[in-house]
Amino acid sequence: MPSLFENAVASIRMGIEDFRQQDADRDISSVRNFYAGVLLLAKEALIRAAPNADPSLIIGAKIKPIPDGAGGIKMEQVGHSTIDFQQIADRAKDFGVNIDQGVLRALNKIRNDMEHHYMNESAASIRAAISKGFPLVVSLFRQLDEDPLSLLGDMWAVMLETKELYDLELAASRSTIAPIQWFSGSILDEHIKCPFCGSELVEQEDPNNARQDFAHLRCRTCGERVETADAIEKAVEDIYGGDTYIRYKDSFESGPVYECPVCNRAALIEGEGSCACCDEPLDYESECARCGDGISIQDYLDGLDEGLCSYCSYISEKVMRE
C-alpha cells in the first residue's frame, strides 16, 4: 500500500492538475484533492517530528491511557480515526511544525461548504484559496527536507505560475546568493538566472558562502545544477548585449564585452580591472606610448601588448620592414 507521504503527494498532484484546468467542476475536485493532500502532508510532518514514537499515537484522534500490567500506564489509540483540521493545527504547535492556520482554515471552510452544498464563494475566490495554499505545501515539503520539484514534476511549474508562491520562492533563492561578493561590480543578484530555463529562481547550496569561486548554484525551477561561470556569462550578456550589438552595428568594433584569454568566457568588461568569471586581472598599458591615444582591449587581446596602439604598431612594423 502507498505510504501516508505517497498518498499526500498523489492527492496534491491531482488537486493541482484539477486547478490547472480552470473549469468550475474541476475546481470542486481540486479543493477536495488538494485539501486532503495538505492534511496528509501535515500529518506526515508531525510523524517525522517524533521519529521514535508510534505514528498511530501521533495522529490518532482519540488516545486513552490503559494499565501496562506493571503498575504504570501506556497510551493506546481508540478506533481508527485520525486527527482533523483543528487537531492538526493544535498539535503542530507542540511538535514545532510551522503551519499557516489561516490558509488551512480557508481551505477547510470551502471544502466543508462544498460537502454541505451551501457554497456562495465565486470560482475566483475558490482558486484564490487554493493558490494561497501553494506556499503552505512548499513550506511543509521544506520542513520535511523534501524537494517539491522532484515530487510534483510538471505540477511544480503550475504552482510557480501563481505570483504569491513565485515571490516567496524568489525571495528565498535571492537570500542564499545575497552574501556572494561578485567579481564584477556590474553583476547584481537579480542578474543571476538559470542558463537552462531562464528562471530567476537560482539558489546557492551553501547560503553562508560569500566567495564567487566557491559558489555552487542550483535552479529551483528546473532542478539543474548551474555552473557559476555560465550564470555570470549569461548575466553579462543580458546586461551588455544591447550595447554590444549597437557598437558593432554602428562602427564594426568589438566591446564593451570581450572574451577572457584565461577562461575563454565573454566576461571581460570595459572599465573593469578583471574578468567577471575568473577574476583574472586585465593588466596592460591602456595608453599608447607613442601617440597618447587609448589602446583598446581588443588590440591588447590581439597581441598588441607592447604599449602601442594598433596604428602605431602598424607604423613601427612598417619602419622595421623598410
C-alpha positions in Angstrom: 0.0 0.0 0.0 1.2 3.6 -0.7 2.6 5.3 2.4 1.0 8.3 4.0 3.5 10.6 2.4 3.0 9.0 -1.1 -0.8 9.5 -0.7 -0.2 13.1 0.3 1.9 13.8 -2.8 -0.6 12.0 -5.1 -3.5 14.0 -3.7 -1.7 17.3 -4.0 -0.7 16.5 -7.6 -4.3 15.6 -8.5 -5.5 18.8 -6.8 -3.1 20.9 -8.8 -4.0 19.1 -12.1 -7.6 19.9 -11.4 -6.7 23.5 -10.6 -4.8 23.8 -13.9 -7.9 23.0 -16.0 -9.7 26.3 -14.9 -13.1 24.6 -15.0 -15.8 25.2 -12.4 -16.4 21.4 -11.9 -12.7 20.7 -11.7 -12.3 23.5 -9.1 -14.5 21.5 -6.7 -12.4 18.4 -7.3 -9.3 20.5 -6.9 -10.3 21.7 -3.4 -11.1 18.2 -2.2 -7.9 16.6 -3.5 -5.6 19.5 -2.6 -7.1 19.9 0.9 -6.9 16.1 1.6 -3.2 16.2 0.4 -2.3 19.1 2.6 -3.8 17.3 5.7 -1.9 14.1 4.9 1.3 16.1 4.4 0.8 17.9 7.7 0.3 14.5 9.4 3.5 13.2 7.9 5.3 16.3 9.2 4.0 15.5 12.7 5.1 11.9 12.5 8.6 12.8 11.3 8.9 15.4 14.1 8.9 12.5 16.6 10.5 9.6 14.6 10.8 7.3 17.6 7.2 7.5 18.6 4.3 5.3 17.5 2.7 7.1 14.5 -0.8 5.9 15.4 -0.5 7.8 18.7 0.8 11.0 17.0 -2.1 11.3 14.5 -4.8 9.3 16.3 -7.9 11.3 17.0 -8.6 9.6 20.3 -6.0 8.4 22.7 -6.6 6.8 26.1 -4.3 5.6 28.9 -4.5 1.9 29.9 -2.7 -0.1 32.5 0.6 -1.6 31.3 0.5 -4.5 33.7 3.5 -3.3 35.6 1.9 -0.7 37.8 2.0 2.1 35.2 0.1 3.1 32.1 0.6 3.2 28.4 -1.3 5.2 25.7 -3.5 3.4 23.2 -5.4 4.7 20.1 -9.2 4.3 20.3 -10.7 3.4 16.9 -9.1 4.3 13.6 -10.0 8.0 13.3 -7.1 10.4 12.7 -6.8 14.0 13.8 -8.9 16.6 11.9 -8.1 20.1 10.7 -8.3 21.7 14.2 -6.3 19.0 16.0 -3.6 19.2 13.4 -3.2 22.9 14.0 -3.1 22.3 17.8 -0.5 19.5 17.6 1.6 21.4 15.1 2.4 24.0 17.7 3.5 21.3 20.2 5.6 19.4 17.6 7.3 22.5 16.2 5.7 22.2 12.8 5.0 25.5 11.1 1.6 25.6 9.5 -0.2 28.7 8.2 -3.5 28.2 10.0 -5.3 31.0 8.2 -4.7 29.3 4.8 -5.7 25.9 6.2 -8.8 27.4 7.7 -9.8 29.0 4.4 -9.4 25.7 2.5 -11.3 23.8 5.3 -14.3 26.3 5.0 -14.6 25.9 1.2 -14.3 22.2 1.4 -17.0 21.9 4.1 -19.3 24.3 2.2 -18.9 22.1 -0.8 -19.7 19.0 1.1 -22.9 20.6 2.5 -23.9 22.2 -0.8 -24.3 25.8 0.5 -21.3 27.4 -1.1 -21.6 31.0 -2.1 -17.9 31.7 -3.0 -17.1 32.6 -6.6 -14.9 30.5 -8.8 -12.2 33.2 -8.4 -12.3 33.0 -4.6 -12.0 29.2 -4.7 -9.0 29.4 -7.0 -7.5 32.1 -4.8 -7.8 30.0 -1.7 -6.2 27.1 -3.5 -3.3 29.2 -4.8 -2.7 30.7 -1.4 -2.3 27.1 -0.2 0.6 26.5 -2.5 3.2 28.2 -0.2 1.9 26.1 2.7 2.6 22.9 0.7 6.1 24.1 -0.2 6.7 25.1 3.4 5.8 21.6 4.6 7.9 20.0 1.9 10.9 22.1 3.0 10.3 21.3 6.7 10.4 17.6 5.7 13.6 18.2 3.7 11.8 17.1 0.6 12.2 18.6 -2.9 8.9 19.8 -4.3 10.3 19.8 -7.9 11.2 16.1 -7.9 8.0 15.1 -6.1 5.5 17.2 -8.1 7.1 17.2 -11.5 5.3 19.3 -14.0 2.7 20.4 -11.4 5.6 22.3 -9.7 5.6 24.6 -12.8 1.9 25.2 -12.4 2.3 26.2 -8.8 5.1 28.6 -9.7 2.8 30.4 -12.1 1.0 31.9 -9.1 2.6 35.2 -8.1 2.3 34.6 -4.3 4.4 31.4 -4.4 6.8 32.7 -7.0 7.5 35.8 -4.9 8.2 33.7 -1.9 10.5 31.3 -3.8 12.3 34.3 -5.4 13.0 35.9 -2.0 14.2 32.6 -0.6 16.5 32.0 -3.6 17.9 35.5 -3.5 18.6 35.3 0.2 21.0 32.4 -0.4 23.1 34.3 -3.0 23.0 37.6 -1.2 26.3 37.0 0.7 28.3 36.4 -2.6 30.8 39.1 -3.5 30.7 39.0 -7.3 34.0 39.7 -9.0 32.3 42.3 -11.3 30.7 45.4 -10.0 28.2 45.2 -12.9 26.7 41.9 -11.5 23.7 42.2 -9.2 21.8 39.3 -7.6 18.8 40.0 -9.8 21.0 39.4 -12.9 21.6 35.7 -11.9 19.4 33.4 -14.0 19.4 29.8 -14.9 21.1 29.3 -18.3 18.9 26.2 -19.0 15.4 27.5 -18.4 16.0 31.3 -17.8 14.4 31.2 -14.4 15.4 33.7 -11.7 15.0 31.1 -9.0 18.7 30.3 -8.7 19.8 29.4 -5.2 23.2 28.7 -3.6 23.6 25.4 -1.8 25.6 26.9 1.0 23.8 30.2 1.9 26.7 31.3 4.1 29.3 31.2 1.4 30.5 34.7 0.3 33.0 33.7 -2.4 32.0 33.6 -6.1 34.7 30.9 -6.8 33.3 28.6 -4.1 29.6 29.1 -5.0 27.6 26.0 -6.0 24.3 27.0 -7.6 21.0 25.2 -8.4 17.8 26.2 -10.2 14.7 25.8 -8.1 12.5 25.8 -11.2 14.1 23.1 -13.4 16.4 21.4 -10.8 19.6 21.7 -12.9 23.0 22.4 -11.3 24.2 25.8 -12.6 27.8 26.5 -13.3 28.6 29.8 -11.7 30.6 30.9 -14.8 27.6 30.1 -17.0 25.3 32.2 -14.9 27.8 35.1 -14.9 28.4 34.9 -18.6 24.6 35.0 -19.2 24.3 37.9 -16.8 27.0 39.8 -18.7 25.2 39.1 -22.0 21.9 40.2 -20.6 23.4 43.5 -19.3 25.6 44.4 -22.2 24.1 42.5 -25.1 22.3 45.6 -26.5 25.4 47.8 -26.2 27.5 45.1 -28.0 25.0 44.9 -30.9 24.8 48.7 -31.3 28.5 49.2 -31.2 29.2 46.6 -33.8 26.3 47.9 -36.0 27.5 51.5 -35.8 31.3 51.0 -36.0 32.0 47.3 -36.6 34.1 47.4 -33.4 34.0 44.9 -30.5 33.1 45.8 -27.0 32.1 46.6 -24.3 32.4 42.9 -23.6 35.4 40.7 -24.7 36.5 37.1 -24.4 38.8 36.5 -21.4 42.1 34.9 -22.7 42.3 32.8 -19.4 38.9 31.2 -19.0 37.6 31.9 -22.6 34.4 33.4 -21.3 32.8 36.5 -22.8 33.2 38.3 -19.4 35.9 41.0 -19.8 34.0 44.3 -19.4 35.4 47.7 -20.4 36.2 49.8 -17.3 36.7 46.8 -15.0 40.1 45.5 -14.0 39.4 41.8 -14.1 37.3 39.1 -15.7 33.8 38.8 -14.2 34.0 35.0 -14.4 37.6 34.0 -13.3 38.8 37.4 -11.8 42.0 37.3 -13.8 43.3 40.8 -13.8 43.5 42.8 -17.0 47.0 44.2 -16.7 48.0 46.2 -19.8 49.0 49.6 -20.9 45.8 51.4 -21.9 47.6 54.5 -23.4 49.8 54.4 -26.4 53.4 55.3 -25.6 54.0 56.9 -29.0 50.8 59.0 -29.7 49.0 59.0 -26.4 45.8 57.5 -27.9 44.0 54.8 -26.0 44.7 51.2 -26.6 41.6 49.1 -26.9 41.1 45.9 -25.0 40.6 44.2 -28.4 44.1 45.4 -29.5 45.5 44.0 -26.3 43.8 40.7 -26.8 45.0 40.6 -30.4 48.6 40.7 -29.1 49.4 44.4 -29.2 50.8 44.5 -25.7 53.9 46.5 -26.2 52.4 49.8 -25.2 51.4 50.9 -28.8 48.0 51.3 -30.3 47.2 49.4 -33.5 48.0 52.3 -35.8 51.4 53.0 -34.2 52.2 49.2 -34.1 51.5 49.1 -37.8 53.8 52.1 -38.5 56.5 50.6 -36.3 56.4 47.3 -38.1 56.4 49.1 -41.4 59.5 51.1 -40.5 61.3 47.9 -39.3 60.5 46.1 -42.5 61.9 49.0 -44.5 
